[in-house]
């Protein structure tokens, strides 16, 4: 599948059509919200390692230039110091970011889950399902999309 085919399939299957994208910039933690798909220039096609099948995947990548542009506009919301993500626990940076957003922004209790993107978003925000992605997160991969399309 091409990057474009993957984004189209993901969008068609997604339960949430609002995205909260987080990133670090100048030692601070920011997020911005997109109604509809994440900006196209943030979605980068990539390949998994050959040992993992070598299939295509799409990652959320926020370039330094784009971070500066978002922060200098009225679209960025500062969550706090980037050090908020520096904890010694079993979670990765994306999961820690999702926990912070769930607790600080949505006012909900966070619990790690494995709910697929076609069933629900990561959080409820103002009554809407929202997917939470941190810079570098995998949006989807070809293997997952093919499996979901075969089940449909």
Secondary structure by P-SEA (a helix, b strand, c coil): ccaaaaaaaaaaaccccbbbbbbbcccccbbbbbccccccccbbbbbccccccbbbbbbbcccaaaaaaaaaccccccccccccccccccccaaaaaaaaaacccccbbbbbbbcccccccccccccbbbbbbccccccccaaaaaaaaaac
